[in-house]
Amino acid sequence: MPLGTVEVLLVGAKGLENTDFLNGVDPYVVLACRTQEQKSSVASGIYVSNRSEFLAAFLIFTYQIRLEKIKERSEPEWNEKFSFEVSDGDTELTLKIMDSDVGAADDFVGEATIPLEPLFLEGNLPSTAYKVVKEQEYKGEITVGLTFTPEVEMDNVGVDGYDFRL
């Protein structure tokens, strides 16, 4: 297993289900590589319809129409970079998507798991959409780009009785 640094460009997501009743989804991502964990900022999504349309439908139309509006989807963008030091045993990157809630526990939206072996072989994986799942059910897609920079091994060289590290 190579040693080095994995850089992650968290681009955005599509098709995430809105877990809040009246408010839009406010997603953030917890990125984890073995024991290392980092958190993105909270993104405000672009909604299929605006809040006033939602409230009008809520007040005027039937229960069925309300249920359709509750299923609004979001397309958040982050464009944030993260770095992880990798070593033996680091085989995957996990992206856990959460919906930030004020005054209540945050909601789990879903997660994507990215194997790192192809990255170690290629060195760079362009921005790619990965499936977000929750309990084996499709919940949208998250787009990330990955870069691997291997650690340069230094050799000791002796010259005239002195050791130098290259």
C-alpha positions in Angstrom: 0.0 0.0 0.0 1.5 3.3 -1.0 2.3 6.1 1.4 1.4 9.7 0.5 -1.4 12.2 0.3 -4.9 11.9 -1.1 -6.4 15.3 -2.1 -10.2 15.4 -2.5 -12.1 18.0 -4.5 -15.7 17.9 -3.2 -17.6 19.4 -6.2 -21.3 18.9 -5.5 -24.3 16.5 -5.4 -27.4 15.9 -7.4 -30.8 14.3 -6.6 -30.5 14.4 -2.8 -33.8 13.9 -1.1 -35.0 16.8 1.1 -35.3 15.4 4.7 -36.9 18.6 6.1 -40.6 19.2 5.9 -40.8 23.0 5.4 -37.2 24.0 4.9 -34.8 22.9 2.2 -32.1 20.5 2.7 -28.9 22.0 4.2 -26.3 19.3 3.4 -22.7 18.9 4.5 -20.3 16.0 4.0 -18.2 14.1 6.5 -15.2 12.7 4.7 -13.4 9.8 6.3 -10.3 7.9 5.5 -9.7 5.2 8.1 -9.2 7.2 11.4 -9.1 10.7 9.7 -12.3 12.7 9.4 -13.0 16.1 8.0 -16.2 18.0 7.5 -17.3 20.3 4.7 -19.2 23.5 5.0 -23.0 23.5 4.9 -24.3 24.1 1.4 -27.6 25.6 0.6 -29.1 23.8 -2.4 -30.9 25.0 -5.5 -34.5 23.9 -5.1 -37.0 22.7 -7.7 -39.5 25.3 -6.6 -39.4 28.3 -4.2 -40.7 28.4 -0.7 -43.7 30.5 -1.5 -44.9 28.0 -4.1 -44.4 25.3 -1.5 -46.5 27.2 1.0 -49.2 28.0 -1.5 -49.5 24.3 -2.4 -49.5 23.4 1.2 -52.4 25.7 2.0 -54.5 25.3 -1.2 -54.0 21.8 -2.7 -54.6 18.3 -1.5 -52.5 16.0 0.8 -51.1 14.3 -2.3 -49.7 17.5 -3.7 -48.1 18.3 -0.3 -46.3 14.9 -0.4 -44.9 15.6 -3.8 -43.5 18.9 -2.6 -41.9 17.2 0.4 -39.9 15.1 -2.0 -38.1 18.1 -3.4 -34.5 17.4 -4.5 -31.4 19.5 -4.0 -28.3 20.1 -6.0 -25.7 21.6 -3.6 -22.2 22.8 -4.6 -19.2 22.9 -2.3 -16.0 23.1 -4.5 -13.9 22.5 -1.4 -10.6 20.7 -1.1 -9.5 18.3 1.6 -6.2 16.3 2.2 -5.7 13.0 3.9 -2.4 11.3 4.7 -2.6 7.7 3.7 -0.6 4.6 4.7 -0.9 0.9 4.9 -4.5 -0.2 5.3 -6.1 2.9 3.8 -8.3 1.3 1.1 -11.3 3.6 0.8 -12.7 7.1 1.3 -16.2 7.4 2.7 -18.4 10.4 2.1 -21.3 10.6 4.6 -23.9 13.2 3.6 -25.8 14.9 6.4 -28.6 17.4 6.5 -27.9 20.2 9.1 -30.8 20.9 11.4 -30.9 23.7 13.9 -32.2 22.7 17.3 -32.4 19.0 16.4 -30.1 16.1 15.5 -28.8 16.3 11.9 -30.4 13.9 9.5 -28.3 11.2 7.7 -29.0 11.5 3.9 -26.8 8.7 2.7 -23.1 7.8 1.9 -20.8 7.0 -0.9 -17.7 4.7 -0.6 -14.8 5.2 -3.0 -12.1 2.5 -3.3 -8.6 4.1 -3.4 -6.8 1.4 -5.3 -7.6 2.8 -8.8 -6.4 6.2 -7.5 -3.1 4.7 -6.3 -2.5 3.2 -9.7 -3.6 6.2 -11.8 -2.5 9.1 -9.5 -5.4 11.2 -10.6 -9.2 10.5 -11.0 -11.1 13.4 -12.6 -14.3 14.6 -11.1 -16.7 11.6 -11.1 -20.2 11.1 -9.8 -20.6 8.3 -7.2 -23.8 6.8 -6.0 -25.2 7.9 -2.6 -27.0 5.1 -0.8 -28.9 4.7 2.4 -29.8 1.1 3.5 -28.9 -0.1 0.0 -31.3 2.4 -1.6 -30.2 5.0 -4.1 -30.4 8.6 -2.7 -28.6 10.6 -5.3 -25.0 11.3 -6.5 -22.0 13.1 -5.2 -19.2 14.3 -7.4 -15.6 14.4 -6.3 -12.2 14.5 -8.0 -9.2 12.7 -6.4 -5.4 13.1 -6.7 -2.7 10.9 -5.1 0.8 12.2 -4.4 3.1 9.5 -3.2 5.6 10.2 -0.4 9.1 10.5 -1.8 11.4 7.9 -0.2 14.7 9.4 1.0 18.0 7.4 0.8 21.0 7.9 3.0 24.2 8.4 1.0 27.7 8.4 2.5 30.3 10.7 1.2 33.8 11.0 2.8 32.5 9.7 6.1 29.4 11.9 6.2 25.8 10.6 5.7 23.5 12.7 3.6 19.8 12.1 3.1 18.5 12.4 -0.5 
